[in-house]
Amino acid sequence: QVNVVESGGGLVQPGGSLRLSCAASGSILFIYTMGWYRQAPGKQRELVARITSNGNINYADSVKGRFTISRDNAKNTVYLQMNSLKPEDTAVYSCNANIVQNGGRSDYWGQGTQVTVSS
C-alpha cells in the first residue's frame, strides 16, 4: 500500500507565490522520478516539473524561471515552489511518484490540489 498526498494549494493573487508539497508513504523501497503535473479546465494534463532520484530536473517551458522543484529523498517528499504566479497557472496540480516496491515498479498519483491565481 502506497499513499501519495499533496498539500499547499490555494488562492493567490497574480504575482504571488505558493509552495506545494507531496509526500509518499507506505511500502516503498525506492522512488525514481517524482513530478508535478497540472490540468486546467478543458485542457489536457501537462507536465510542470519532474526530478529524478539523482537530481536531474525538467521544467515545462511555461514555468521556467518561475517554478522550482526540489526533493527530500529521506522524507520521500517533493516540493514545488511557485513564484510570479499568473492566472494561466490556475489548475489542479497532481503529484506523481515512480515507486519500487517488493512486487515491482509503478506510478502512483496523489488526489490533486487546486491552485487558483486570481485578483
PLY file of the C-alpha trace (Angstrom):
ply
format ascii 1.0
element vertex 119
property float x
property float y
property float z
element edge 118
property int vertex1
property int vertex2
end_header
0.00 0.00 0.00
1.33 3.41 -1.04
-0.17 6.81 -0.35
0.76 9.99 -2.20
-0.60 13.16 -0.61
-0.28 16.73 -1.84
-0.73 19.91 0.16
-0.23 23.63 -0.22
-2.69 24.71 -2.89
-4.99 27.68 -2.57
-5.98 31.08 -3.89
-3.29 33.64 -4.64
-3.15 36.95 -6.46
-1.20 37.33 -9.70
2.48 37.79 -8.93
2.17 35.87 -5.69
3.78 32.65 -4.54
2.73 29.23 -3.33
4.65 26.17 -2.23
3.26 22.71 -2.91
4.39 19.61 -1.06
3.89 15.95 -1.90
4.76 13.09 0.41
4.78 9.40 -0.45
4.39 6.82 2.29
3.87 3.10 2.70
5.72 0.06 1.45
8.41 1.89 -0.54
11.81 0.50 -1.42
12.89 3.31 -3.73
11.43 6.24 -5.65
12.78 7.08 -9.08
11.14 10.16 -10.57
8.80 12.48 -8.68
6.94 15.13 -10.56
4.18 17.68 -10.70
1.51 17.78 -13.38
-1.41 20.14 -13.81
-4.73 20.14 -15.55
-6.77 23.25 -16.24
-10.48 23.09 -17.10
-10.98 21.95 -20.67
-7.30 21.17 -21.17
-5.16 18.06 -21.10
-2.91 17.27 -18.19
0.60 18.59 -18.70
3.95 18.12 -17.05
5.01 21.05 -14.90
8.30 19.77 -13.49
9.94 16.50 -12.52
13.05 15.44 -10.67
14.88 12.13 -10.70
16.39 10.37 -7.72
19.83 11.75 -8.60
18.59 15.30 -9.07
18.07 15.67 -12.80
15.28 18.19 -13.43
12.93 19.04 -16.29
10.57 22.01 -16.44
7.79 22.95 -18.80
8.83 26.00 -20.83
5.89 27.95 -19.42
7.22 27.75 -15.84
10.98 28.02 -16.35
12.45 30.77 -14.23
9.35 30.98 -12.02
8.91 27.50 -10.53
11.49 25.43 -8.65
11.18 21.73 -7.92
13.14 20.10 -5.13
13.18 16.79 -3.36
13.99 15.32 0.04
14.79 11.66 -0.56
14.96 10.87 3.15
11.36 12.05 3.53
10.08 10.73 0.17
8.85 14.25 -0.45
8.89 16.58 -3.44
8.23 20.31 -3.36
7.21 22.86 -5.95
7.97 26.49 -5.20
5.85 28.64 -7.48
6.72 32.33 -7.81
5.40 35.10 -10.06
2.17 33.21 -10.49
-0.06 34.04 -13.43
-3.78 33.44 -13.98
-2.86 30.84 -16.59
-1.20 28.79 -13.84
-4.66 28.08 -12.43
-5.19 24.32 -12.45
-5.40 21.20 -10.35
-1.83 20.21 -9.56
-1.15 16.50 -9.08
1.92 14.72 -7.83
3.32 11.62 -9.48
5.84 9.22 -8.00
7.50 6.29 -9.73
7.89 3.83 -6.87
9.62 0.49 -6.44
8.00 -1.96 -4.06
8.64 -5.65 -3.43
6.28 -6.56 -6.25
7.73 -4.22 -8.86
7.72 -0.63 -10.04
4.61 1.50 -10.58
3.38 5.07 -10.95
1.32 6.49 -8.10
-0.72 9.69 -8.15
-1.98 11.99 -5.46
-5.52 13.28 -5.30
-4.58 16.72 -6.60
-4.62 20.19 -5.09
-6.29 23.25 -6.57
-4.22 26.31 -7.37
-6.17 29.42 -8.32
-4.45 32.62 -9.41
-6.89 35.50 -9.46
-7.28 39.05 -8.29
0 1
1 2
2 3
3 4
4 5
5 6
6 7
7 8
8 9
9 10
10 11
11 12
12 13
13 14
14 15
15 16
16 17
17 18
18 19
19 20
20 21
21 22
22 23
23 24
24 25
25 26
26 27
27 28
28 29
29 30
30 31
31 32
32 33
33 34
34 35
35 36
36 37
37 38
38 39
39 40
40 41
41 42
42 43
43 44
44 45
45 46
46 47
47 48
48 49
49 50
50 51
51 52
52 53
53 54
54 55
55 56
56 57
57 58
58 59
59 60
60 61
61 62
62 63
63 64
64 65
65 66
66 67
67 68
68 69
69 70
70 71
71 72
72 73
73 74
74 75
75 76
76 77
77 78
78 79
79 80
80 81
81 82
82 83
83 84
84 85
85 86
86 87
87 88
88 89
89 90
90 91
91 92
92 93
93 94
94 95
95 96
96 97
97 98
98 99
99 100
100 101
101 102
102 103
103 104
104 105
105 106
106 107
107 108
108 109
109 110
110 111
111 112
112 113
113 114
114 115
115 116
116 117
117 118
